Amino acid sequence: MDEVHDLIGAYAVDALEPDEQAAFELHLRHCASCQDELAGFGDALAELSADYQVAPPPVLRAAVLDAVAELPAPTPAVPSEDAEPAEGTAANPGEAAPLPRRAIAEPGQPDELAIAPVTALRPTPAARRRWQLLVAAAVVLIAALGISVWQPWVPRAITAADVLAAPDAVRATKTMDGGATVTLVRSNQLAKAVLVTRNLPPAPAGKAHQAWLLQPGGAMVSGGMMPADADVTMLLEGDARDTVGAGISVEPPGGSAKPNLAGAIVVEL
């Protein structure tokens, strides 16, 4: 258990492998200490990001895409059958290219002029095509790394841990008779809310607990069916922006369209 707890720092900066992340999130559901510590990490990371944040130029994406579009399409050259092989190249495929002969000084010619003529090497079409592809890939990779930090096109799914660690998270706790507690944590920035229960009594036989989001004006919207555990950390379904509270009611196993307010637990922010 201590080994899983030690992963909290790496989890806060999204540096865990998928299997480690799954194991830690399972541990997080039942560990109040980790939840509190993760919230502290969120505050610290928010302060650090504000100190070091640098906005990229607005034209970055357009410039990168324009540069890629201007790359010429590779056109493989087809040698003519009548073309003579260039000096220093093989006449037939598979043959080794002859070595260039050393120039011999004519009688009376200075030795320093006795230098073989040098022909500038030109890249073959295949080599040119490889370089174009490498340049295009490098440009796209740089753009992807630069842009994804600031404007991710496909954001990952929000988790309960994200809400608990959100810098704008607000929370309220209700303690019931017998010592059970229900805590609501809401982040308007993430538009999500989390319910955290401790020692919640089980629902009656044949019934289940259903979570609700309390909207301004008093309307309640389903936040999903809750697990049967006494200690639960649950990311509620639906848009939680401006939610003013949450509730837990006893409902049929499949849930209800409206909450049964008899014996319902309501936590207000």
C-alpha positions, -999 to 999 in steps of 0.1 A, spaced: 0 0 0 29 24 8 43 17 -27 11 28 -43 9 59 -20 44 69 -32 32 73 -67 12 104 -59 38 128 -71 42 112 -105 4 109 -108 0 146 -101 22 154 -131 6 127 -153 39 107 -155 26 72 -146 24 42 -169 -12 31 -177 -11 2 -153 4 23 -125 -22 50 -131 -51 25 -129 -36 10 -96 -32 44 -81 -67 56 -90 -81 25 -74 -61 32 -43 -72 69 -44 -109 60 -41 -104 48 -6 -75 69 7 -85 102 22 -48 110 29 -39 107 -8 -69 128 -18 -58 157 6 -22 154 -5 -32 154 -42 -53 186 -37 -21 202 -23 -1 191 -53 -28 207 -75 -24 241 -57 14 239 -60 14 230 -96 -10 258 -104 13 283 -88 43 270 -107 25 269 -140 15 306 -136 52 315 -130 66 297 -160 37 298 -186 47 313 -219 21 317 -246 32 305 -281 28 329 -311 -7 328 -325 7 322 -360 27 291 -350 2 265 -362 -5 283 -395 33 287 -402 40 251 -396 12 239 -418 22 263 -446 58 251 -444 47 214 -448 24 223 -477 52 239 -496 73 208 -496 75 196 -532 60 162 -539 88 137 -546 90 125 -582 111 95 -588 134 99 -618 134 71 -644 167 68 -661 167 66 -699 178 33 -714 201 52 -738 217 74 -711 253 67 -705 263 60 -669 280 90 -652 317 89 -646 324 70 -614 291 50 -615 285 14 -624 273 6 -660 251 -22 -648 232 -28 -616 251 -50 -592 285 -39 -606 309 -20 -584 316 16 -595 351 20 -607 374 41 -586 383 75 -602 418 76 -618 444 99 -604 454 126 -628 490 124 -641 510 156 -646 520 163 -681 557 169 -687 565 205 -676 532 208 -656 536 219 -620 529 191 -595 503 211 -576 482 212 -608 483 175 -611 449 170 -594 421 149 -606 390 169 -617 363 168 -590 327 164 -599 301 177 -574 280 150 -560 243 154 -564 218 135 -543 198 109 -561 160 112 -563 156 86 -536 179 104 -513 162 137 -520 128 121 -512 141 107 -479 153 141 -469 120 157 -477 101 132 -457 125 136 -428 121 174 -429 83 172 -431 82 147 -402 105 169 -381 84 200 -387 52 182 -379 67 167 -348 79 200 -335 45 215 -342 28 187 -324 50 190 -294 47 228 -292 10 230 -299 -2 200 -278 12 216 -246 -10 246 -251 -39 235 -271 -46 197 -270 -69 188 -298 -80 156 -281 -80 161 -243 -78 130 -221 -109 121 -200 -113 140 -167 -109 118 -136 -120 122 -100 -84 130 -91 -83 159 -116 -113 175 -99 -99 169 -64 -66 186 -75 -82 214 -95 -70 249 -84 -106 262 -84 -121 233 -65 -146 241 -38 -158 216 -13 -184 210 14 -188 181 39 -218 169 57 -215 146 88 -244 124 96 -255 106 127 -232 77 133 -202 95 119 -206 89 82 -195 118 60 -203 129 25 -180 155 8 -188 173 -25 -159 187 -45 -167 208 -76 -145 225 -103 -162 250 -126 -130 250 -147 -134 212 -154 -172 214 -153 -172 183 -130 -180 173 -95 -169 145 -72 -187 128 -42 -165 113 -15 -183 91 11 -169 76 43 -187 49 63 -219 54 42 -246 30 54 -256 5 28 -289 9 9 -318 -13 19 -321 -48 3 -332 -45 -33 -323 -8 -35 -292 13 -45 -278 47 -39 -281 73 -67 -262 105 -68 -277 139 -79 -264 173 -89 -283 202 -73 -288 230 -98 -295 267 -91 -332 270 -85 -335 236 -68 -337 211 -97 -318 179 -93 -301 161 -122 -289 125 -119 -251 121 -114 -252 83 -118 -256 52 -97 -232 48 -69 -211 17 -60 -223 -3 -30 -192 4 -10 -192 25 22 -162 45 11 -165 58 -24 -148 85 -45 -171 90 -75 -169 114 -105 -205 125 -111 -220 124 -145 -231 156 -162 -221 192 -164 -214 204 -128 -207 241 -136 -225 263 -111 -238 233 -93 -248 245 -58 -249 210 -41 -253 173 -45 -275 146 -30 -277 109 -24 -310 91 -25 -322 55 -22 -337 43 -55 -344 11 -74 -313 -6 -88 -318 9 -122 -321 44 -109 -349 70 -111 -357 101 -132 -364 121 -100 -349 116 -66 -367 100 -37 -363 127 -11 -373 105 18 -341 100 37 -320 117 10 -287 132 19 -280 167 5 -247 186 7 -248 222 -3 -218 243 -13 
